[in-house]
Amino acid sequence: MRSTVIGSRHEITGVVTKVGSGVTNFKVRDRVGVGCIYASCRNCEFCEASEENYCDQV
């Protein structure tokens, strides 16, 4: 018998189950995720090149 091990990773994913009255960007059943880098500036040359791991803000 073969088993599959699912370990925790550094990205977080899920499905939206509820939204508040002020929420406009998400709806119930949307798939969502948070990558391991969430605090980059999104404006420097590295962020614009999708290389957020080099951003000075991280």
N, C-alpha and C positions, 0 to 999 in steps of 0.2 A: 504494500500500500504506500502511496506517495502522498506527502502532505505539503502544503504551501504555507510558508511563513510570511506574514505581512508585518513588517516592522514599521515603526514610526519614521517619518522622514522630516526634512526641515521645511517643506512647503505645507501649507494648510489649505484644504479644500472642503467644500460642503455645498449644501443646497439650501437656498433661502426658504424658510418655512413661514415667516411673518415679516411684514414691513409696517413701519409707522406711517402716520398720516402725512408726514412731511417728506417721506422718501420718494424720490422720482427716478432714481437711476437703477433701481432693482425692483423685481417683482417676484412673487411666490413661484417657486420651482426653478428660478435661475440658478445655474451652477456658478459658484464663486470660488475664488482662491486668493491666497496671500503668499507671495513668494518670500524667499528668505531675506531679501533686501526690500524694505518697505519705507525707508526714510531718506532716499536719495533726493537730490535737488530737482532732478528731471529737466535741468536747463543747461548744465555744463556740457563740454564736448564729449565726455564719457557717457553721460546719460543719453544724450542724443544719438550716440552710436550703439545703444543697448548694452553698454559695458558699465552698468551701475556699480559694480563691485569696486571700481576705481574712483568713484565720486568722493570728494573731500567731505561731504556731509554724512557719509555712512559711518 
